[in-house]
């Protein structure tokens, strides 16, 4: 079955849209890896495992960075709100209550 599939893949037009946009990449990768045996197969699988770990690390770091950016944005908005309220003459205690910022931080704004 695999050999028939590989022969048919060789007949496909490699300039067609599915080839150019990468839709068949997984199929080709699977076909190529199915011919690997022994120590080479072990190294290939270790390599795939390592690549997946790296990819997972990037995804984790991206998500953490996104969370951190959102938190920083929220804190910046609290400071902006406190600045505006302070400029309008609002009581520091009230600004602290509303924004959750310390009185010292508000005074320093």
ABEGO torsion letter per residue (X at the ends): XAAAAAAAAAABBAABAAAAAGAAAAAAAAAAAAABBEAAAAAAAAAAAAAAAAAAAAAAAAAAAAAAAAAAAAAAAAAAAAAAAAAAGBBAAAAAAAAGBBAAAAAAX
